[in-house]
C-alpha cells in the first residue's frame, strides 16, 4: 500500500492553520477560547508543537489545570525557563518578571530569538483568583513589551497564547482586564506603559473554530 496521501480513497486533510496562527502572533498576543475541552487541548498541543519546530525558538507550556496559586505557577515556570532561583513573588529580584526576562540557554544551543508562552486552561486560575491572574497576565505581557520596545539586549520577540473557556473570553472583553489595560500601580501612569512606551497590551481574542478547522 502506498503511503502517499494522494493514493488513499480519503486523503489526509492538509493541516495548515498553524502558520496562520503564528502569523497573528507577529504583532500581538492571543486569547483563544472554546466551550469544548477537546478543541482547546488539540489547539494548544498542535500550536505548541508547530512553534517549537521553528528555528531559534523556545516554547514555554504552562498546564493551567494544575495552576491554582502563585506557588503552582512558579513551579511550572521554573521547569521551563532555566533560572538559578525563582522566589514566589511576581515583582522584585528573582521574581516572576525576572524569570520571564531570562535568556539563559543550554550550552551549545544558540540563544532564542523568539519565545512563546502557551498557557493551557488559563481560566482555571482566573476562576480561582482573578486578582492574581490579572497580575500574572500583566507581568507576562509587560515583560514581552519591554523586550521588544525597551531592551538594549539582542532583540527577543516574546508572545503569549492564553487558551481557555468562556470565562476567559468574558475576561478578555472587559475594559478593566489586563488583556486590554496595564495594571494600575497607584502612582500615576501604569508601570509598563511608562517603561515600554506602549499605551496598552496588544492582544487579540479569537474563537478556536475561527483558527483551527
Rosetta silent file (secondary structure, phi, psi, omega in degrees, C-alpha in Angstrom):
SEQUENCE: XXXXXXXXXXXXXXXXXXXXXXXXXXXXXXXXXXXXXXXXXXXXXXXXXXXXXXXXXXXXXXXXXXXXXXXXXXXXXXXXXXXXXXXXXXXXXXXXXXXXXXXXXXXXXXXXXXXXXXXXXXXXXXXXXXXXXXXXXXXXXXXXXXXXXXXXXXXXXXXXXXXXXXXXXXXXXXXXXXXXXXXXXXXXXXXXXXXXXXXXXXXXXXXXXXXXX
SCORE:     score description
SCORE:     0.000 S_00000001
   1 L     0.000  134.216  179.001    0.000    0.000    0.000 S_00000001
   2 L   -71.845  144.044  177.389    1.317    3.410   -0.883 S_00000001
   3 L   -93.854    0.059  178.513    1.940    5.804    1.964 S_00000001
   4 L   -73.953  133.128 -176.320    1.315    8.851   -0.173 S_00000001
   5 H   -57.298  -35.447 -176.586   -1.806   10.684    0.956 S_00000001
   6 H   -68.168  -13.135 -178.863   -2.960   11.085   -2.603 S_00000001
   7 H   -88.438  -10.833 -179.348   -3.143    7.306   -3.023 S_00000001
   8 L   -84.401  152.843  174.553   -5.790    6.854   -0.341 S_00000001
   9 L   -63.615  -34.265  179.136   -9.514    6.935   -1.050 S_00000001
  10 L  -123.101   89.445 -176.934   -9.800    9.507    1.763 S_00000001
  11 L   -59.580  149.767  174.526   -6.627   11.638    1.766 S_00000001
  12 L   -64.071  136.603  178.490   -5.415   13.153    4.998 S_00000001
  13 L   -69.065  144.926  177.721   -6.605   16.774    5.224 S_00000001
  14 L   -67.908  133.062  178.589   -3.909   19.410    4.919 S_00000001
  15 L  -103.192   99.910 -173.468   -3.034   20.911    8.277 S_00000001
  16 L  -130.813   14.598 -178.723   -2.209   24.496    7.518 S_00000001
  17 H   -80.946  -25.361 -177.031   -3.824   26.559   10.244 S_00000001
  18 H   -61.599  -44.287  176.897   -0.742   26.696   12.493 S_00000001
  19 H   -59.561  -35.576  179.046    1.264   29.027   10.202 S_00000001
  20 H   -68.927  -39.487  176.630   -1.699   31.398   10.086 S_00000001
  21 H   -65.275  -40.259  177.699   -1.989   31.381   13.865 S_00000001
  22 H   -63.124  -37.900  179.245    1.752   32.000   14.149 S_00000001
  23 H   -63.190  -35.395  177.075    1.434   34.938   11.750 S_00000001
  24 H   -61.838  -31.156 -178.450   -1.144   36.506   14.067 S_00000001
  25 L   -77.317   -4.156  177.602    1.471   36.392   16.815 S_00000001
  26 L   -59.740  -37.940 -172.119    3.831   38.591   14.807 S_00000001
  27 L  -119.414   -3.734 -172.425    2.207   41.733   16.183 S_00000001
  28 L  -157.316  169.337  170.948    0.085   40.633   19.135 S_00000001
  29 E   -94.128  164.608 -177.522   -0.691   38.093   21.815 S_00000001
  30 E  -123.774  138.127  164.853   -3.628   35.715   21.506 S_00000001
  31 E  -114.440  118.706 -178.534   -6.534   34.746   23.722 S_00000001
  32 E  -123.756  141.718 -174.073   -8.291   31.741   22.206 S_00000001
  33 E  -143.885  160.751  174.992  -11.330   30.010   23.608 S_00000001
  34 L  -162.811  151.424  173.488  -13.873   27.274   23.072 S_00000001
  35 L   -71.971  -24.396 -173.659  -16.585   25.577   25.085 S_00000001
  36 L   -89.876  117.957  179.150  -15.128   22.201   24.071 S_00000001
  37 H   -59.790  -39.311 -178.481  -12.231   20.961   26.210 S_00000001
  38 H   -63.529  -36.469  178.395  -11.072   18.612   23.449 S_00000001
  39 H   -67.892  -41.426 -179.993  -10.811   21.509   20.992 S_00000001
  40 H   -63.955  -44.438 -179.662   -8.806   23.576   23.462 S_00000001
  41 H   -63.502  -44.921  179.917   -6.415   20.716   24.172 S_00000001
  42 H   -62.604  -45.353 -179.659   -5.926   19.931   20.485 S_00000001
  43 H   -60.150  -51.198 -175.637   -5.328   23.575   19.593 S_00000001
  44 H   -62.914  -44.072 -178.656   -2.785   24.194   22.343 S_00000001
  45 H   -66.636  -43.435 -178.494   -0.834   20.987   21.723 S_00000001
  46 H   -67.039  -43.230 -179.328   -0.738   21.404   17.941 S_00000001
  47 H   -66.716  -43.612  179.897    0.249   25.066   18.063 S_00000001
  48 H   -61.640  -40.809  178.530    2.963   24.496   20.679 S_00000001
  49 H   -63.526  -42.689  179.839    4.420   21.642   18.638 S_00000001
  50 H   -66.167  -45.758  179.784    4.469   23.767   15.489 S_00000001
  51 H   -61.418  -38.904 -179.439    6.017   26.774   17.228 S_00000001
  52 H   -67.626  -16.267  179.450    8.667   24.545   18.775 S_00000001
  53 L   -85.025   -6.108 -178.901    9.732   23.347   15.328 S_00000001
  54 L   -81.005  153.486 -179.447   10.799   26.850   14.286 S_00000001
  55 L   -70.113  146.159  175.493   14.447   27.910   14.344 S_00000001
  56 L    51.019   43.863 -175.882   15.811   29.880   17.303 S_00000001
  57 E  -131.978  133.744  172.568   12.514   29.493   19.118 S_00000001
  58 E  -110.933  143.923  175.573   11.646   28.428   22.656 S_00000001
  59 E  -123.148  124.894  176.267    8.177   27.360   23.738 S_00000001
  60 E  -106.794  115.129  179.838    7.112   27.507   27.375 S_00000001
  61 E  -103.272  125.865  178.155    3.990   25.449   28.005 S_00000001
  62 E  -110.720  124.453 -177.573    2.022   26.105   31.182 S_00000001
  63 E   -93.973   93.687 -170.330   -0.535   23.473   32.174 S_00000001
  64 H   -63.983  -21.568  178.157   -3.225   25.604   33.731 S_00000001
  65 H   -59.800  -24.275 -178.701   -5.248   22.741   35.147 S_00000001
  66 H  -106.380   10.396  179.459   -2.520   22.496   37.787 S_00000001
  67 L  -108.871  107.042 -177.714   -2.085   26.256   38.335 S_00000001
  68 L  -127.286   -2.044  177.667   -4.282   27.469   41.168 S_00000001
  69 L  -162.059 -179.572 -177.281   -1.973   29.873   43.006 S_00000001
  70 H   -65.512  -37.862  179.467    1.385   31.621   42.689 S_00000001
  71 H   -58.848  -47.480 -177.444    3.302   28.608   44.009 S_00000001
  72 H   -71.656  -29.974  174.156    1.957   26.277   41.337 S_00000001
  73 H   -65.079  -49.176 -179.509    2.539   28.870   38.607 S_00000001
  74 H   -64.028  -36.606  179.027    6.169   29.298   39.653 S_00000001
  75 H   -55.833  -41.217  179.178    6.565   25.528   39.992 S_00000001
  76 H   -78.727  -40.130 -176.645    5.827   25.169   36.280 S_00000001
  77 H   -61.676  -42.507 -176.309    7.655   28.280   35.104 S_00000001
  78 L   -72.595   -9.947  175.351   10.967   27.310   36.694 S_00000001
  79 L   -94.860   -2.102  178.066   10.833   23.950   34.917 S_00000001
  80 L  -117.553  -31.278  177.767   10.591   25.618   31.523 S_00000001
  81 L  -114.767  113.980 -176.637   12.800   28.694   31.881 S_00000001
  82 L   -69.489  115.885  176.386   16.196   27.905   33.455 S_00000001
  83 L  -135.440  152.302  179.432   16.875   30.306   36.325 S_00000001
  84 L   -66.261  -35.947 -174.970   19.101   29.968   39.377 S_00000001
  85 L  -155.316  138.577  175.656   16.292   30.916   41.727 S_00000001
  86 L  -130.514  102.500  176.752   12.615   31.791   41.456 S_00000001
  87 L   -70.505  153.363 -178.998   11.103   33.397   44.513 S_00000001
  88 L   -83.751   66.256  174.771    7.365   33.016   44.991 S_00000001
  89 L  -152.268  161.759 -176.861    6.581   36.612   44.088 S_00000001
  90 L   -87.903  -51.934 -177.695    5.833   38.452   40.872 S_00000001
  91 L   -98.176  170.416  176.601    7.953   41.584   41.157 S_00000001
  92 L    89.275  173.561 -177.999   11.390   42.146   42.610 S_00000001
  93 L   -59.042  132.302  178.189   14.674   40.287   42.427 S_00000001
  94 L    64.039   21.424  176.502   14.327   36.635   41.396 S_00000001
  95 L   -90.495 -170.307 -178.457   10.573   37.017   40.949 S_00000001
  96 H   -60.405  -42.633 -178.912    8.371   36.020   38.026 S_00000001
  97 H   -62.968  -38.308  176.597    9.254   39.113   35.995 S_00000001
  98 H   -63.161  -42.088  179.430   12.966   38.348   36.367 S_00000001
  99 H   -63.529  -41.534  179.917   12.397   34.778   35.194 S_00000001
 100 H   -66.365  -25.468  177.385   10.424   35.975   32.184 S_00000001
 101 H   -80.384  -16.958 -174.434   13.315   38.286   31.287 S_00000001
 102 L   -61.494  138.737  176.153   15.846   35.444   31.425 S_00000001
 103 L  -123.292   21.035  179.287   17.536   34.483   28.173 S_00000001
 104 L   -62.583  138.302 -179.689   19.710   31.704   29.533 S_00000001
 105 L  -130.611  164.969  178.035   20.080   28.829   27.097 S_00000001
 106 L   -68.099  139.620 -179.129   21.533   25.337   27.100 S_00000001
 107 L   -56.745  133.567 -179.879   25.271   25.249   26.349 S_00000001
 108 L    90.719   -8.550  178.864   25.908   24.738   22.655 S_00000001
 109 L  -108.641  137.401 -179.263   22.499   26.000   21.645 S_00000001
 110 L   -66.351  150.607  178.954   22.029   29.440   20.145 S_00000001
 111 L   -66.222  134.538 -178.295   20.078   31.996   22.128 S_00000001
 112 L   -66.196  141.740  173.489   16.422   32.020   21.104 S_00000001
 113 L   -96.139  -18.280  178.239   15.171   34.997   19.133 S_00000001
 114 E  -132.539  139.867  173.359   11.529   34.099   19.785 S_00000001
 115 E  -132.776  131.101  177.242    9.827   32.766   22.876 S_00000001
 116 E  -116.550  131.379  174.771    6.201   31.688   23.026 S_00000001
 117 E  -108.954  116.627 -178.284    4.363   31.092   26.276 S_00000001
 118 E  -110.612  111.115 -176.596    1.309   28.875   25.806 S_00000001
 119 E  -102.881  101.052  176.590   -0.944   28.801   28.879 S_00000001
 120 E   -73.449  147.434  175.696   -3.430   25.936   28.632 S_00000001
 121 L    48.869   45.390 -177.521   -6.630   26.116   30.707 S_00000001
 122 L   -63.825  -23.098 -177.942   -5.753   29.648   31.782 S_00000001
 123 H   -73.050  -11.039  176.433   -9.288   30.150   33.084 S_00000001
 124 H   -63.060  -49.433  177.352   -8.653   27.730   35.976 S_00000001
 125 H   -69.625  -36.253  178.096   -6.572   30.347   37.807 S_00000001
 126 H   -55.094  -44.369 -179.412   -8.882   33.116   36.587 S_00000001
 127 H   -74.058  -30.940 -177.770  -11.787   31.476   38.411 S_00000001
 128 H   -78.085  -38.791 -175.675   -9.707   30.629   41.483 S_00000001
 129 L  -156.427   87.659 -175.639   -8.028   34.029   41.958 S_00000001
 130 H   -61.754  -38.517 -178.814   -8.890   36.734   39.450 S_00000001
 131 H   -63.733  -45.588  178.394   -6.590   39.317   41.032 S_00000001
 132 H   -64.378  -42.108  177.907   -3.545   37.028   40.853 S_00000001
 133 H   -56.933  -46.344  179.568   -4.431   36.040   37.299 S_00000001
 134 H   -61.666  -39.468  179.416   -4.525   39.712   36.293 S_00000001
 135 H   -66.412  -39.247  179.174   -1.152   40.386   37.920 S_00000001
 136 H   -69.965  -41.677  175.747    0.463   37.440   36.120 S_00000001
 137 H   -60.148  -44.016  179.161   -1.028   38.439   32.764 S_00000001
 138 H   -58.914  -43.047  179.365    0.215   41.985   33.361 S_00000001
 139 H   -66.220  -44.538 -178.267    3.732   40.684   34.067 S_00000001
 140 H   -63.485  -46.812 -179.043    3.791   38.371   31.047 S_00000001
 141 H   -73.206  -33.548  179.157    2.566   40.998   28.600 S_00000001
 142 H   -67.166  -45.728  177.616    4.644   43.731   30.216 S_00000001
 143 H   -63.068  -36.577  178.038    7.925   41.816   30.001 S_00000001
 144 H   -62.725  -44.698  178.384    7.095   40.967   26.386 S_00000001
 145 H   -66.339  -38.210  178.174    6.605   44.647   25.541 S_00000001
 146 H   -61.835  -44.665 -179.626    9.768   45.555   27.435 S_00000001
 147 H   -62.837  -34.928 -175.415   11.830   43.021   25.478 S_00000001
 148 H   -84.306  -36.825 -170.165   10.501   44.316   22.187 S_00000001
 149 H  -115.261  -14.785 -172.695   10.430   48.060   22.727 S_00000001
 150 L  -131.488    2.127 -176.733   12.664   48.973   25.665 S_00000001
 151 L   -93.111  141.643  175.802   15.508   46.445   25.915 S_00000001
 152 L   -92.434   -4.370  177.850   19.083   47.190   24.870 S_00000001
 153 L   -76.213  177.449  175.074   19.863   43.467   24.631 S_00000001
 154 L   -56.799  140.774 -174.715   19.595   41.430   21.461 S_00000001
 155 L   -57.931  128.040  173.747   16.061   41.583   20.179 S_00000001
 156 L  -125.881  121.281  174.696   13.779   38.954   21.680 S_00000001
 157 E   -93.559  119.835 -179.048   10.223   38.618   20.473 S_00000001
 158 E  -121.602  126.203 -178.102    8.103   37.117   23.218 S_00000001
 159 E  -129.419  150.394 -178.017    4.442   36.277   22.659 S_00000001
 160 E  -119.295  141.156  175.168    1.777   34.739   24.854 S_00000001
 161 E  -124.597  119.605  179.667   -1.122   32.461   23.968 S_00000001
 162 E  -108.062  123.965 -175.893   -3.862   32.029   26.559 S_00000001
 163 E  -118.045  130.847 -179.741   -6.230   29.108   25.979 S_00000001
 164 E  -169.249 -163.845 -178.211   -9.444   28.585   27.916 S_00000001
 165 L  -100.864 -157.247 -173.975  -13.210   28.503   28.035 S_00000001
 166 H   -62.829  -33.101  179.738  -15.987   31.073   28.113 S_00000001
 167 H   -61.682  -37.053  178.109  -14.790   32.641   31.376 S_00000001
 168 H   -67.634  -40.348  178.143  -11.513   33.573   29.693 S_00000001
 169 H   -63.769  -41.597  178.562  -13.380   35.110   26.759 S_00000001
 170 H   -62.022  -43.003  179.314  -15.556   37.146   29.125 S_00000001
 171 H   -64.498  -39.000 -178.015  -12.483   38.439   30.951 S_00000001
 172 H   -65.123  -22.230 -179.920  -10.779   39.329   27.665 S_00000001
 173 H   -87.745  -11.178 -177.160  -13.702   41.592   26.761 S_00000001
 174 L   -76.124  131.996 -178.311  -13.560   43.569   29.993 S_00000001
 175 L   -68.777  -21.761  179.105  -12.109   47.040   29.641 S_00000001
 176 L   -96.350    2.245  178.910  -10.570   46.774   33.121 S_00000001
 177 L   -81.841  158.701 -173.134   -8.981   43.373   32.462 S_00000001
 178 L   -79.361    1.464  168.222   -5.257   43.020   31.862 S_00000001
 179 L   -81.324  -16.524 -177.288   -5.702   41.886   28.274 S_00000001
 180 L  -117.730  -17.219 -178.705   -6.884   45.427   27.498 S_00000001
 181 L  -148.393  146.790  175.291   -5.155   47.659   30.018 S_00000001
 182 L   -68.287  149.366  179.171   -1.981   47.683   32.084 S_00000001
 183 L   -68.708  123.912  178.051   -2.465   47.090   35.776 S_00000001
 184 L   -67.473  145.562 -179.010   -2.525   50.441   37.597 S_00000001
 185 L  -112.595    5.844  177.430    0.081   50.791   40.316 S_00000001
 186 L    78.994    6.003 -177.315   -1.401   53.763   42.165 S_00000001
 187 L  -118.012   24.350 -178.928    1.482   56.043   41.195 S_00000001
 188 L   103.949 -123.153 -179.353    0.015   57.666   38.105 S_00000001
 189 L   -65.864  134.819  179.178    0.899   56.150   34.751 S_00000001
 190 L   -54.092  145.682 -175.220    0.951   52.325   34.858 S_00000001
 191 H   -53.534  -50.092 -174.574    4.442   50.884   35.243 S_00000001
 192 H   -69.552  -30.484  175.066    4.535   49.008   31.944 S_00000001
 193 H   -66.299  -40.238  179.983    3.213   51.969   29.984 S_00000001
 194 H   -67.822  -43.012 -175.920    5.958   54.132   31.483 S_00000001
 195 H   -72.624  -40.112 -171.610    8.739   51.594   30.897 S_00000001
 196 H  -100.059  -20.561 -173.954    7.785   50.489   27.386 S_00000001
 197 L    76.912    7.236  179.119    6.006   53.485   25.883 S_00000001
 198 L   -97.178  122.025 -173.196    3.174   51.126   24.896 S_00000001
 199 L   -67.445  -33.078 -177.898   -0.196   52.530   25.950 S_00000001
 200 L  -155.769  157.664  178.676   -1.967   49.182   26.264 S_00000001
 201 L   -62.498  148.968  177.385   -1.311   45.476   25.678 S_00000001
 202 L  -101.545   98.164 -173.927   -1.687   44.234   22.108 S_00000001
 203 E  -132.978  135.957  175.196   -3.999   41.238   22.442 S_00000001
 204 E  -116.805  135.302  175.604   -6.440   39.622   20.028 S_00000001
 205 E  -104.347  136.345  179.542   -9.228   37.306   21.110 S_00000001
 206 E  -142.359  146.212  169.771  -10.444   34.563   18.774 S_00000001
 207 E   -76.828  141.516 -177.885  -12.708   31.548   18.990 S_00000001
 208 H   -57.443  -35.498 -179.336  -10.750   28.385   18.268 S_00000001
 209 H   -62.327  -23.249  177.792  -13.178   27.469   15.493 S_00000001
 210 H   -81.775   -9.879 -178.568  -12.069   30.598   13.641 S_00000001
 211 L  -113.853  -36.398 -174.651   -8.438   29.468   13.697 S_00000001
 212 L  -121.139  124.257  179.609   -8.491   25.669   13.597 S_00000001
 213 L   -58.600    0.000    0.000  -10.739   23.607   11.278 S_00000001
